[in-house]
């Protein structure tokens, strides 16, 4: 017994020394490391903002699939279901890029000015998961969704919003907003509102995602 | 009666044992010869999300002129230390794009005027155009051990946001944005036909 007691005391001391500063049973440690920083000069005028809400759902059914002597089978295991619903909010912005804006885009005749603006483009500037709003339903024989799985579903959800951009009518609003932003600026500069004409290229095909969606500046790549 | 039940159970267990032996035999044989097994069994899970509609909650007309764009990536982690078991740990890599420029809403009255062939522009201070710049959809979960609640993930998000602001909103970057603002605004107004352009930017407080 005399030999065991010092050994026990040592073990307890070792256990305590492994715990930082001897605080309560559990404590949060925090750290951060910077990975990448990329800077680029821009000349973009953002004219409209869209808040898009989506509930991403995933229904994970466990299937047992296989074959016995050439007979295929696919059996759903009802005890292995799990479901998740993830509410996400995505911010889309439309902009006009003045980087390639030249004298060819401007026609002046006396007091009249006619500006042909570059095609408006759309970019996803932010996305946010409502973590409090996530609902998970997991059967007894399945584990909860991991953080990695949830982030993957969120990414898929945002990508599916991109699919729906042509149907949202965003381009029309983007063009109107660009004109409504520039006309007050030109009137401040002394032009009469009736003498300002702002137009866009007419043959822009909104159904072609790569023509309207900014792949480079966006957080989601096509 | 008892004897019959025992005999029946023996038969059932015998059949199950035979089936298992056959399954093992075919599996080993197919592995050995490299041919597909006549008996196969595997579990499959759905990886893709369901197709659901998106809802546009708000459309707003804005006037933000961007002059500098900074893409940042930060690794943020948190841990809960336990005395007698492994520590719970969550490591996430966040991505964000910070846009620096001017907001037309901050412009004072008569901020853009002209005198003959000279355009005079008094721009408001350069600022971060939108505080919502993190894309959580591109967040990568680098390491996860233990169960983490919504509050822990919200805390990580806000820490990533603060870290990015601290790293990117530096005096040097604001100066870069101001220099580019002068260059771009001057070029734009020269394109519009002005011979001289004077740009004044209010200092950032």
HADDOCK unambig.tbl for C-alpha pairs under 7 A between the chains (distance, minus, plus):
assign (segid A and resid 15 and name CA) (segid B and resid 83 and name CA) 6.83 0.50 0.50
assign (segid A and resid 19 and name CA) (segid B and resid 83 and name CA) 6.42 0.50 0.50
assign (segid A and resid 25 and name CA) (segid B and resid 82 and name CA) 6.17 0.50 0.50
assign (segid A and resid 25 and name CA) (segid B and resid 83 and name CA) 6.47 0.50 0.50
assign (segid A and resid 26 and name CA) (segid B and resid 80 and name CA) 5.65 0.50 0.50
assign (segid A and resid 26 and name CA) (segid B and resid 81 and name CA) 4.95 0.50 0.50
assign (segid A and resid 26 and name CA) (segid B and resid 82 and name CA) 5.26 0.50 0.50
assign (segid A and resid 27 and name CA) (segid B and resid 80 and name CA) 5.06 0.50 0.50
assign (segid A and resid 27 and name CA) (segid B and resid 81 and name CA) 5.49 0.50 0.50
assign (segid A and resid 28 and name CA) (segid B and resid 78 and name CA) 6.20 0.50 0.50
assign (segid A and resid 28 and name CA) (segid B and resid 79 and name CA) 4.99 0.50 0.50
assign (segid A and resid 28 and name CA) (segid B and resid 80 and name CA) 4.57 0.50 0.50
assign (segid A and resid 28 and name CA) (segid B and resid 81 and name CA) 6.75 0.50 0.50
assign (segid A and resid 29 and name CA) (segid B and resid 78 and name CA) 5.39 0.50 0.50
assign (segid A and resid 29 and name CA) (segid B and resid 79 and name CA) 4.92 0.50 0.50
assign (segid A and resid 29 and name CA) (segid B and resid 80 and name CA) 6.51 0.50 0.50
assign (segid A and resid 30 and name CA) (segid B and resid 77 and name CA) 5.73 0.50 0.50
assign (segid A and resid 30 and name CA) (segid B and resid 78 and name CA) 4.67 0.50 0.50
assign (segid A and resid 30 and name CA) (segid B and resid 79 and name CA) 6.68 0.50 0.50
assign (segid A and resid 31 and name CA) (segid B and resid 76 and name CA) 5.96 0.50 0.50
assign (segid A and resid 31 and name CA) (segid B and resid 77 and name CA) 5.48 0.50 0.50
assign (segid A and resid 31 and name CA) (segid B and resid 78 and name CA) 6.77 0.50 0.50
assign (segid A and resid 32 and name CA) (segid B and resid 74 and name CA) 6.84 0.50 0.50
assign (segid A and resid 32 and name CA) (segid B and resid 75 and name CA) 5.29 0.50 0.50
assign (segid A and resid 32 and name CA) (segid B and resid 76 and name CA) 4.33 0.50 0.50
assign (segid A and resid 32 and name CA) (segid B and resid 77 and name CA) 6.24 0.50 0.50
assign (segid A and resid 33 and name CA) (segid B and resid 74 and name CA) 5.92 0.50 0.50
assign (segid A and resid 33 and name CA) (segid B and resid 75 and name CA) 5.01 0.50 0.50
assign (segid A and resid 33 and name CA) (segid B and resid 76 and name CA) 6.63 0.50 0.50
assign (segid A and resid 34 and name CA) (segid B and resid 73 and name CA) 6.30 0.50 0.50
assign (segid A and resid 34 and name CA) (segid B and resid 74 and name CA) 4.64 0.50 0.50
assign (segid A and resid 34 and name CA) (segid B and resid 75 and name CA) 6.12 0.50 0.50
assign (segid A and resid 35 and name CA) (segid B and resid 73 and name CA) 5.41 0.50 0.50
assign (segid A and resid 35 and name CA) (segid B and resid 74 and name CA) 5.66 0.50 0.50
assign (segid A and resid 35 and name CA) (segid B and resid 75 and name CA) 6.91 0.50 0.50
assign (segid A and resid 36 and name CA) (segid B and resid 72 and name CA) 5.56 0.50 0.50
assign (segid A and resid 36 and name CA) (segid B and resid 73 and name CA) 5.13 0.50 0.50
assign (segid A and resid 37 and name CA) (segid B and resid 70 and name CA) 6.84 0.50 0.50
assign (segid A and resid 37 and name CA) (segid B and resid 71 and name CA) 5.67 0.50 0.50
assign (segid A and resid 37 and name CA) (segid B and resid 72 and name CA) 4.65 0.50 0.50
assign (segid A and resid 37 and name CA) (segid B and resid 73 and name CA) 6.70 0.50 0.50
assign (segid A and resid 38 and name CA) (segid B and resid 70 and name CA) 5.50 0.50 0.50
assign (segid A and resid 38 and name CA) (segid B and resid 71 and name CA) 4.99 0.50 0.50
assign (segid A and resid 38 and name CA) (segid B and resid 72 and name CA) 6.55 0.50 0.50
assign (segid A and resid 39 and name CA) (segid B and resid 69 and name CA) 5.78 0.50 0.50
assign (segid A and resid 39 and name CA) (segid B and resid 70 and name CA) 4.47 0.50 0.50
assign (segid A and resid 39 and name CA) (segid B and resid 71 and name CA) 6.47 0.50 0.50
assign (segid A and resid 40 and name CA) (segid B and resid 68 and name CA) 5.92 0.50 0.50
assign (segid A and resid 40 and name CA) (segid B and resid 69 and name CA) 5.29 0.50 0.50
assign (segid A and resid 40 and name CA) (segid B and resid 70 and name CA) 6.48 0.50 0.50
assign (segid A and resid 41 and name CA) (segid B and resid 67 and name CA) 5.79 0.50 0.50
assign (segid A and resid 41 and name CA) (segid B and resid 68 and name CA) 4.64 0.50 0.50
assign (segid A and resid 41 and name CA) (segid B and resid 69 and name CA) 6.29 0.50 0.50
assign (segid A and resid 41 and name CA) (segid B and resid 180 and name CA) 6.84 0.50 0.50
assign (segid A and resid 42 and name CA) (segid B and resid 66 and name CA) 6.12 0.50 0.50
assign (segid A and resid 42 and name CA) (segid B and resid 67 and name CA) 4.55 0.50 0.50
assign (segid A and resid 42 and name CA) (segid B and resid 68 and name CA) 5.35 0.50 0.50
assign (segid A and resid 42 and name CA) (segid B and resid 69 and name CA) 6.65 0.50 0.50
assign (segid A and resid 43 and name CA) (segid B and resid 66 and name CA) 5.77 0.50 0.50
assign (segid A and resid 43 and name CA) (segid B and resid 67 and name CA) 5.26 0.50 0.50
assign (segid A and resid 43 and name CA) (segid B and resid 184 and name CA) 6.55 0.50 0.50
assign (segid A and resid 44 and name CA) (segid B and resid 65 and name CA) 5.68 0.50 0.50
assign (segid A and resid 44 and name CA) (segid B and resid 66 and name CA) 5.16 0.50 0.50
assign (segid A and resid 45 and name CA) (segid B and resid 63 and name CA) 6.80 0.50 0.50
assign (segid A and resid 45 and name CA) (segid B and resid 64 and name CA) 5.71 0.50 0.50
assign (segid A and resid 45 and name CA) (segid B and resid 65 and name CA) 4.46 0.50 0.50
assign (segid A and resid 45 and name CA) (segid B and resid 66 and name CA) 6.30 0.50 0.50
assign (segid A and resid 46 and name CA) (segid B and resid 62 and name CA) 6.63 0.50 0.50
assign (segid A and resid 46 and name CA) (segid B and resid 63 and name CA) 5.76 0.50 0.50
assign (segid A and resid 46 and name CA) (segid B and resid 64 and name CA) 4.99 0.50 0.50
assign (segid A and resid 46 and name CA) (segid B and resid 65 and name CA) 6.18 0.50 0.50
assign (segid A and resid 47 and name CA) (segid B and resid 61 and name CA) 5.87 0.50 0.50
assign (segid A and resid 47 and name CA) (segid B and resid 62 and name CA) 4.76 0.50 0.50
assign (segid A and resid 47 and name CA) (segid B and resid 63 and name CA) 5.04 0.50 0.50
assign (segid A and resid 47 and name CA) (segid B and resid 64 and name CA) 6.73 0.50 0.50
assign (segid A and resid 48 and name CA) (segid B and resid 60 and name CA) 5.67 0.50 0.50
assign (segid A and resid 48 and name CA) (segid B and resid 61 and name CA) 4.50 0.50 0.50
assign (segid A and resid 48 and name CA) (segid B and resid 62 and name CA) 5.12 0.50 0.50
assign (segid A and resid 49 and name CA) (segid B and resid 59 and name CA) 5.73 0.50 0.50
assign (segid A and resid 49 and name CA) (segid B and resid 60 and name CA) 5.15 0.50 0.50
assign (segid A and resid 49 and name CA) (segid B and resid 61 and name CA) 6.36 0.50 0.50
assign (segid A and resid 49 and name CA) (segid B and resid 62 and name CA) 6.65 0.50 0.50
assign (segid A and resid 50 and name CA) (segid B and resid 56 and name CA) 6.78 0.50 0.50
assign (segid A and resid 50 and name CA) (segid B and resid 58 and name CA) 5.68 0.50 0.50
assign (segid A and resid 50 and name CA) (segid B and resid 59 and name CA) 4.63 0.50 0.50
assign (segid A and resid 50 and name CA) (segid B and resid 60 and name CA) 6.51 0.50 0.50
assign (segid A and resid 51 and name CA) (segid B and resid 56 and name CA) 5.81 0.50 0.50
assign (segid A and resid 51 and name CA) (segid B and resid 57 and name CA) 5.41 0.50 0.50
assign (segid A and resid 51 and name CA) (segid B and resid 58 and name CA) 5.09 0.50 0.50
assign (segid A and resid 51 and name CA) (segid B and resid 59 and name CA) 6.58 0.50 0.50
assign (segid A and resid 52 and name CA) (segid B and resid 54 and name CA) 6.61 0.50 0.50
assign (segid A and resid 52 and name CA) (segid B and resid 55 and name CA) 5.54 0.50 0.50
assign (segid A and resid 52 and name CA) (segid B and resid 56 and name CA) 4.41 0.50 0.50
assign (segid A and resid 52 and name CA) (segid B and resid 57 and name CA) 5.65 0.50 0.50
assign (segid A and resid 53 and name CA) (segid B and resid 54 and name CA) 5.98 0.50 0.50
assign (segid A and resid 53 and name CA) (segid B and resid 55 and name CA) 5.19 0.50 0.50
assign (segid A and resid 53 and name CA) (segid B and resid 56 and name CA) 6.30 0.50 0.50
assign (segid A and resid 53 and name CA) (segid B and resid 57 and name CA) 6.46 0.50 0.50
assign (segid A and resid 54 and name CA) (segid B and resid 53 and name CA) 6.93 0.50 0.50
assign (segid A and resid 54 and name CA) (segid B and resid 54 and name CA) 4.87 0.50 0.50
assign (segid A and resid 54 and name CA) (segid B and resid 55 and name CA) 6.25 0.50 0.50
assign (segid A and resid 56 and name CA) (segid B and resid 49 and name CA) 6.92 0.50 0.50
assign (segid A and resid 56 and name CA) (segid B and resid 52 and name CA) 6.92 0.50 0.50
assign (segid A and resid 57 and name CA) (segid B and resid 49 and name CA) 5.92 0.50 0.50
assign (segid A and resid 57 and name CA) (segid B and resid 50 and name CA) 5.60 0.50 0.50
assign (segid A and resid 58 and name CA) (segid B and resid 49 and name CA) 4.74 0.50 0.50
assign (segid A and resid 58 and name CA) (segid B and resid 50 and name CA) 5.62 0.50 0.50
assign (segid A and resid 60 and name CA) (segid B and resid 45 and name CA) 6.18 0.50 0.50
assign (segid A and resid 60 and name CA) (segid B and resid 46 and name CA) 5.36 0.50 0.50
assign (segid A and resid 61 and name CA) (segid B and resid 45 and name CA) 6.23 0.50 0.50
assign (segid A and resid 61 and name CA) (segid B and resid 46 and name CA) 6.65 0.50 0.50
assign (segid A and resid 62 and name CA) (segid B and resid 43 and name CA) 6.72 0.50 0.50
assign (segid A and resid 62 and name CA) (segid B and resid 44 and name CA) 6.08 0.50 0.50
assign (segid A and resid 62 and name CA) (segid B and resid 45 and name CA) 5.52 0.50 0.50
assign (segid A and resid 63 and name CA) (segid B and resid 43 and name CA) 5.57 0.50 0.50
assign (segid A and resid 63 and name CA) (segid B and resid 44 and name CA) 5.22 0.50 0.50
assign (segid A and resid 63 and name CA) (segid B and resid 45 and name CA) 6.71 0.50 0.50
assign (segid A and resid 64 and name CA) (segid B and resid 41 and name CA) 6.85 0.50 0.50
assign (segid A and resid 64 and name CA) (segid B and resid 42 and name CA) 5.73 0.50 0.50
assign (segid A and resid 64 and name CA) (segid B and resid 43 and name CA) 4.54 0.50 0.50
assign (segid A and resid 64 and name CA) (segid B and resid 44 and name CA) 6.37 0.50 0.50
assign (segid A and resid 65 and name CA) (segid B and resid 41 and name CA) 5.77 0.50 0.50
assign (segid A and resid 65 and name CA) (segid B and resid 42 and name CA) 5.38 0.50 0.50
assign (segid A and resid 65 and name CA) (segid B and resid 43 and name CA) 6.08 0.50 0.50
assign (segid A and resid 65 and name CA) (segid B and resid 44 and name CA) 7.00 0.50 0.50
assign (segid A and resid 66 and name CA) (segid B and resid 40 and name CA) 4.83 0.50 0.50
assign (segid A and resid 66 and name CA) (segid B and resid 41 and name CA) 4.29 0.50 0.50
assign (segid A and resid 66 and name CA) (segid B and resid 42 and name CA) 6.05 0.50 0.50
assign (segid A and resid 67 and name CA) (segid B and resid 38 and name CA) 6.86 0.50 0.50
assign (segid A and resid 67 and name CA) (segid B and resid 39 and name CA) 5.45 0.50 0.50
assign (segid A and resid 67 and name CA) (segid B and resid 40 and name CA) 5.16 0.50 0.50
assign (segid A and resid 67 and name CA) (segid B and resid 41 and name CA) 6.74 0.50 0.50
assign (segid A and resid 68 and name CA) (segid B and resid 38 and name CA) 5.73 0.50 0.50
assign (segid A and resid 68 and name CA) (segid B and resid 39 and name CA) 4.38 0.50 0.50
assign (segid A and resid 68 and name CA) (segid B and resid 40 and name CA) 6.53 0.50 0.50
assign (segid A and resid 69 and name CA) (segid B and resid 38 and name CA) 4.67 0.50 0.50
assign (segid A and resid 69 and name CA) (segid B and resid 39 and name CA) 5.97 0.50 0.50
assign (segid A and resid 70 and name CA) (segid B and resid 38 and name CA) 6.38 0.50 0.50
assign (segid A and resid 102 and name CA) (segid B and resid 191 and name CA) 6.14 0.50 0.50
assign (segid A and resid 103 and name CA) (segid B and resid 191 and name CA) 5.24 0.50 0.50
assign (segid A and resid 106 and name CA) (segid B and resid 192 and name CA) 6.54 0.50 0.50
assign (segid A and resid 125 and name CA) (segid B and resid 133 and name CA) 6.09 0.50 0.50
assign (segid A and resid 126 and name CA) (segid B and resid 132 and name CA) 5.87 0.50 0.50
assign (segid A and resid 126 and name CA) (segid B and resid 133 and name CA) 5.02 0.50 0.50
assign (segid A and resid 126 and name CA) (segid B and resid 134 and name CA) 5.32 0.50 0.50
assign (segid A and resid 126 and name CA) (segid B and resid 135 and name CA) 4.69 0.50 0.50
assign (segid A and resid 127 and name CA) (segid B and resid 134 and name CA) 6.55 0.50 0.50
assign (segid A and resid 127 and name CA) (segid B and resid 135 and name CA) 4.60 0.50 0.50
assign (segid A and resid 127 and name CA) (segid B and resid 136 and name CA) 5.44 0.50 0.50
assign (segid A and resid 127 and name CA) (segid B and resid 137 and name CA) 6.21 0.50 0.50
assign (segid A and resid 128 and name CA) (segid B and resid 135 and name CA) 6.61 0.50 0.50
assign (segid A and resid 128 and name CA) (segid B and resid 136 and name CA) 5.40 0.50 0.50
assign (segid A and resid 129 and name CA) (segid B and resid 136 and name CA) 6.59 0.50 0.50
assign (segid A and resid 131 and name CA) (segid B and resid 150 and name CA) 4.89 0.50 0.50
assign (segid A and resid 131 and name CA) (segid B and resid 154 and name CA) 6.90 0.50 0.50
assign (segid A and resid 132 and name CA) (segid B and resid 150 and name CA) 5.33 0.50 0.50
assign (segid A and resid 147 and name CA) (segid B and resid 141 and name CA) 6.17 0.50 0.50
assign (segid A and resid 148 and name CA) (segid B and resid 141 and name CA) 5.02 0.50 0.50
assign (segid A and resid 151 and name CA) (segid B and resid 137 and name CA) 6.31 0.50 0.50
assign (segid A and resid 151 and name CA) (segid B and resid 139 and name CA) 6.57 0.50 0.50
assign (segid A and resid 151 and name CA) (segid B and resid 140 and name CA) 6.81 0.50 0.50
assign (segid A and resid 153 and name CA) (segid B and resid 49 and name CA) 6.27 0.50 0.50
assign (segid A and resid 154 and name CA) (segid B and resid 137 and name CA) 5.23 0.50 0.50
assign (segid A and resid 155 and name CA) (segid B and resid 137 and name CA) 4.42 0.50 0.50
assign (segid A and resid 155 and name CA) (segid B and resid 138 and name CA) 6.18 0.50 0.50
assign (segid A and resid 156 and name CA) (segid B and resid 49 and name CA) 6.99 0.50 0.50
assign (segid A and resid 158 and name CA) (segid B and resid 137 and name CA) 6.71 0.50 0.50
assign (segid A and resid 161 and name CA) (segid B and resid 54 and name CA) 6.55 0.50 0.50
assign (segid A and resid 177 and name CA) (segid B and resid 61 and name CA) 5.91 0.50 0.50
assign (segid A and resid 181 and name CA) (segid B and resid 63 and name CA) 6.25 0.50 0.50
assign (segid A and resid 185 and name CA) (segid B and resid 112 and name CA) 7.00 0.50 0.50
assign (segid A and resid 188 and name CA) (segid B and resid 110 and name CA) 6.66 0.50 0.50
assign (segid A and resid 188 and name CA) (segid B and resid 112 and name CA) 5.87 0.50 0.50
assign (segid A and resid 188 and name CA) (segid B and resid 113 and name CA) 6.04 0.50 0.50
assign (segid A and resid 189 and name CA) (segid B and resid 112 and name CA) 5.96 0.50 0.50
assign (segid A and resid 189 and name CA) (segid B and resid 113 and name CA) 4.85 0.50 0.50
assign (segid A and resid 189 and name CA) (segid B and resid 114 and name CA) 5.55 0.50 0.50
assign (segid A and resid 219 and name CA) (segid B and resid 135 and name CA) 6.35 0.50 0.50
